[in-house]
Amino acid sequence: MTDVPVPRCPDILSFHFSLDRIFGDQYEFSGETHPFYELVYVLSGSVGITAGERVYGLDAGQCLIHPPDEFHRIWSEKGTEPHVLNLSFHASAMPDSAGRILAPDLRLQEQFLEISMEVRDGLRRSDTELLNEQRLRLELWLLRVMRNASEAGITESSGALRYAEIVSVLREHINEQLSAGEIAVLCRMSLSNLKKIFTKYAGMGVSRYFTEMKMRRAAELLRTGSRVGEVANELGFADQNYFSTVFRRIMGVPPGQYRA
């Protein structure tokens, strides 16, 4: 017999928050990015979610996972007042969850409710023993539920597809400085339509989104040891000081703190 190495995956390191919220039927969250995983679970009602360049529609009993540094946004859909759980955590390893609409069965749904409530209680009381127990429970839960991950919830409306195309164009031209008008030309669409799509799916203007995309890319490069000046030049900034100012405004710290 030969031993088979089993790398730990998922490997959850800590919990960040556990939220239980009911949204109004007109609710819209403007969007954010953060350096940890976030699991969004819909208890009732329906929501729309922007995750990176994809747009999803989730109904009761479905969930998805945002990986670290992924832009995401959520809003109420179908005239419902959705009840949503958010559980966030840091992990050194996670199973691939691309396309990641998860639909746990009733037993797994009940387990997740228990886990989220226990994590909330553990964070409130700083109970490390309880949190460690829930960490192990969540790792096992993720392994079980990810076996049935599906891409069925991806929204394929014309607006959602155009949004994905725009984000792809931005990624291809991330080393350039482009105005909203120039982006519209590259996407072969009117500026007014471009603004309308980004307001709906990103909750912000395309120029702001493009700048934040650049800063997230900058953070990745800095973590690998690239110099600030090199990163600024690669992302189309002629002035390193201006790049540093923009980076600090968006990321909250100067670029030097991200260097490996």
C-alpha positions as CSV (number, residue, x, y, z in Angstrom):
1,M,0.0,0.0,0.0
2,T,1.2,3.5,-0.8
3,D,0.2,6.6,1.1
4,V,-1.8,9.1,-0.9
5,P,-1.1,12.8,-0.1
6,V,-4.3,14.7,0.7
7,P,-3.8,18.5,0.6
8,R,-6.2,20.3,2.8
9,C,-8.8,22.0,0.6
10,P,-10.8,23.8,1.7
11,D,-8.6,25.2,4.4
12,I,-10.5,28.0,6.3
13,L,-8.3,30.2,8.5
14,S,-10.7,32.6,10.1
15,F,-14.2,34.0,9.9
16,H,-14.8,37.7,9.1
17,F,-18.6,38.2,9.6
18,S,-21.9,36.4,9.5
19,L,-25.0,38.5,8.5
20,D,-28.7,37.7,8.4
21,R,-30.7,40.4,6.5
22,I,-34.0,41.0,4.8
23,F,-33.9,43.4,1.9
24,G,-36.7,45.6,0.6
25,D,-38.1,45.0,-2.8
26,Q,-36.2,48.0,-4.2
27,Y,-32.9,47.2,-2.5
28,E,-29.7,47.8,-4.4
29,F,-26.1,47.5,-3.0
30,S,-23.6,49.6,-4.9
31,G,-20.9,46.9,-5.0
32,E,-17.5,46.2,-3.4
33,T,-14.4,44.1,-3.3
34,H,-12.6,42.7,-0.3
35,P,-9.6,40.3,0.4
36,F,-11.7,37.4,1.7
37,Y,-14.3,34.8,0.5
38,E,-18.0,35.6,0.9
39,L,-20.7,33.0,0.7
40,V,-24.2,34.5,-0.2
41,Y,-27.1,32.3,0.5
42,V,-30.8,33.2,-0.4
43,L,-33.2,31.9,2.2
44,S,-36.3,33.4,0.4
45,G,-37.1,35.7,-2.5
46,S,-34.9,36.4,-5.5
47,V,-31.8,38.5,-6.0
48,G,-29.6,39.6,-8.9
49,I,-25.9,39.4,-8.4
50,T,-23.0,40.8,-10.3
51,A,-19.8,38.7,-9.7
52,G,-16.8,39.9,-11.7
53,E,-18.0,40.0,-15.3
54,R,-20.9,37.6,-14.8
55,V,-24.5,38.3,-13.8
56,Y,-26.5,35.7,-11.8
57,G,-30.1,35.3,-10.8
58,L,-30.5,33.4,-7.5
59,D,-33.8,32.1,-6.0
60,A,-34.5,30.7,-2.6
61,G,-32.3,27.8,-1.6
62,Q,-29.4,28.9,-3.9
63,C,-26.0,30.4,-3.0
64,L,-22.7,31.3,-4.6
65,I,-19.2,32.2,-3.4
66,H,-17.3,35.4,-4.2
67,P,-13.5,34.7,-4.1
68,P,-11.2,37.4,-2.7
69,D,-10.9,40.6,-4.7
70,E,-13.8,39.9,-6.9
71,F,-16.1,42.9,-7.5
72,H,-19.7,42.0,-6.6
73,R,-23.0,43.7,-6.2
74,I,-26.5,42.5,-5.2
75,W,-30.1,43.7,-5.7
76,S,-33.7,42.5,-5.1
77,E,-35.5,40.9,-8.0
78,K,-39.0,39.8,-9.1
79,G,-40.7,42.2,-6.7
80,T,-39.5,40.1,-3.7
81,E,-38.1,41.1,-0.3
82,P,-35.3,38.6,-0.2
83,H,-33.9,37.1,3.0
84,V,-30.1,36.7,2.6
85,L,-27.3,35.2,4.7
86,N,-23.8,36.3,4.2
87,L,-20.9,34.4,5.6
88,S,-17.3,35.6,5.0
89,F,-14.0,33.9,5.8
90,H,-10.3,33.8,5.0
91,A,-9.0,30.6,3.5
92,S,-5.6,29.4,2.3
93,A,-7.2,26.9,-0.1
94,M,-10.7,26.5,-1.6
95,P,-12.1,24.1,-4.2
96,D,-12.6,25.7,-7.6
97,S,-16.1,27.3,-7.6
98,A,-16.1,29.0,-11.0
99,G,-19.6,29.2,-12.4
100,R,-20.6,28.5,-8.8
101,I,-24.3,28.4,-8.4
102,L,-24.8,26.0,-5.5
103,A,-28.1,24.4,-4.6
104,P,-27.8,22.4,-1.3
105,D,-30.5,19.9,-0.5
106,L,-32.8,20.6,2.5
107,R,-30.5,18.8,4.9
108,L,-27.5,20.9,3.8
109,Q,-29.6,24.0,3.9
110,E,-30.4,23.3,7.6
111,Q,-26.7,22.7,8.3
112,F,-25.7,26.0,6.8
113,L,-28.3,27.8,8.9
114,E,-26.9,26.2,12.0
115,I,-23.3,27.0,11.0
116,S,-24.0,30.7,10.2
117,M,-25.8,31.2,13.5
118,E,-23.0,29.5,15.5
119,V,-20.4,31.6,13.7
120,R,-22.4,34.8,14.4
121,D,-22.5,33.8,18.1
122,G,-18.8,32.8,18.2
123,L,-17.7,36.1,16.7
124,R,-19.9,38.0,19.1
125,R,-18.4,36.2,22.1
126,S,-14.9,35.8,20.6
127,D,-15.3,32.0,21.3
128,T,-12.4,30.5,19.5
129,E,-13.4,26.9,20.4
130,L,-16.8,27.4,18.9
131,L,-15.4,29.1,15.8
132,N,-12.9,26.3,15.2
133,E,-15.7,23.7,15.4
134,Q,-17.7,25.7,12.8
135,R,-14.7,26.0,10.6
136,L,-14.5,22.2,10.3
137,R,-18.2,21.9,9.8
138,L,-18.1,24.5,7.0
139,E,-15.2,22.8,5.3
140,L,-17.1,19.6,5.2
141,W,-20.3,21.4,4.1
142,L,-18.4,23.1,1.2
143,L,-17.0,19.7,0.0
144,R,-20.5,18.2,-0.1
145,V,-22.4,21.1,-1.7
146,M,-19.8,21.9,-4.4
147,R,-20.3,18.4,-5.9
148,N,-23.5,19.8,-7.4
149,A,-22.3,23.3,-8.5
150,S,-24.1,24.5,-11.6
151,E,-23.9,27.4,-14.1
152,A,-27.7,27.4,-14.6
153,G,-28.2,30.6,-12.8
154,I,-26.1,32.8,-15.1
155,T,-28.2,35.6,-16.6
156,E,-28.1,35.6,-20.4
157,S,-30.1,38.8,-21.0
158,S,-28.7,41.1,-23.7
159,G,-27.7,43.7,-21.0
160,A,-25.9,41.1,-18.9
161,L,-24.0,39.7,-21.9
162,R,-23.0,43.2,-23.0
163,Y,-21.8,43.9,-19.5
164,A,-19.6,40.8,-19.7
165,E,-18.2,42.0,-23.0
166,I,-17.4,45.5,-21.7
167,V,-15.5,44.0,-18.6
168,S,-13.6,41.8,-21.0
169,V,-12.6,44.8,-23.1
170,L,-11.5,46.7,-20.0
171,R,-9.3,43.7,-19.0
172,E,-7.7,43.6,-22.4
173,H,-6.9,47.3,-22.3
174,I,-5.9,47.5,-18.6
175,N,-2.5,48.9,-19.5
176,E,-4.0,51.9,-21.2
177,Q,-5.7,55.2,-20.0
178,L,-9.1,55.3,-21.6
179,S,-12.0,57.7,-21.2
180,A,-15.6,56.5,-21.1
181,G,-16.1,57.6,-24.7
182,E,-13.1,55.7,-25.9
183,I,-14.3,52.6,-24.0
184,A,-17.7,53.0,-25.7
185,V,-16.0,53.1,-29.1
186,L,-13.9,49.9,-28.3
187,C,-17.2,48.2,-27.3
188,R,-19.0,49.4,-30.4
189,M,-21.8,51.0,-28.5
190,S,-23.1,54.4,-27.6
191,L,-21.8,56.2,-24.5
192,S,-25.3,56.5,-23.1
193,N,-25.9,52.7,-23.5
194,L,-22.5,52.0,-21.9
195,K,-23.4,54.2,-18.9
196,K,-26.9,52.6,-18.6
197,I,-25.5,49.0,-18.5
198,F,-22.8,49.9,-16.0
199,T,-25.2,51.7,-13.7
200,K,-27.5,48.6,-13.7
201,Y,-24.9,45.8,-13.2
202,A,-21.9,47.6,-11.6
203,G,-23.7,50.4,-9.7
204,M,-20.9,52.8,-10.7
205,G,-19.5,54.6,-13.8
206,V,-17.3,52.7,-16.2
207,S,-14.4,55.0,-15.6
208,R,-14.5,54.4,-11.8
209,Y,-14.8,50.6,-12.4
210,F,-11.8,50.7,-14.8
211,T,-9.7,52.5,-12.2
212,E,-10.6,50.1,-9.5
213,M,-9.8,47.2,-11.8
214,K,-6.4,48.7,-12.4
215,M,-5.8,49.1,-8.7
216,R,-6.8,45.5,-8.0
217,R,-4.3,44.4,-10.7
218,A,-1.7,46.7,-9.2
219,A,-2.1,45.0,-5.8
220,E,-1.6,41.6,-7.4
221,L,1.6,42.8,-9.1
222,L,2.9,44.5,-5.9
223,R,2.3,41.2,-3.9
224,T,4.6,39.4,-6.3
225,G,7.4,41.9,-5.7
226,S,7.1,44.4,-8.5
227,R,8.3,47.9,-7.8
228,V,5.8,50.7,-7.5
229,G,7.2,52.5,-10.6
230,E,7.1,49.4,-12.7
231,V,3.4,48.8,-11.7
232,A,2.4,52.4,-12.4
233,N,4.0,52.2,-15.9
234,E,2.5,48.8,-16.7
235,L,-1.0,50.1,-15.9
236,G,-0.6,53.3,-18.0
237,F,0.3,55.9,-15.4
238,A,2.9,58.3,-16.5
239,D,3.2,59.9,-13.0
240,Q,4.1,57.5,-10.2
241,N,3.0,59.9,-7.6
242,Y,-0.4,60.2,-9.1
243,F,-0.6,56.4,-9.3
244,S,0.3,56.2,-5.6
245,T,-2.4,58.8,-4.8
246,V,-5.1,56.9,-6.7
247,F,-4.0,53.5,-5.2
248,R,-4.2,54.9,-1.6
249,R,-7.6,56.4,-2.2
250,I,-9.1,53.1,-3.5
251,M,-7.1,50.5,-1.5
252,G,-6.8,52.5,1.7
253,V,-3.1,52.1,2.1
254,P,0.0,53.3,0.1
255,P,1.2,50.8,-2.6
256,G,4.4,50.2,-0.7
257,Q,2.5,48.2,2.0
258,Y,1.4,45.7,-0.7
259,R,4.9,44.8,-1.8
260,A,6.0,41.3,-0.9
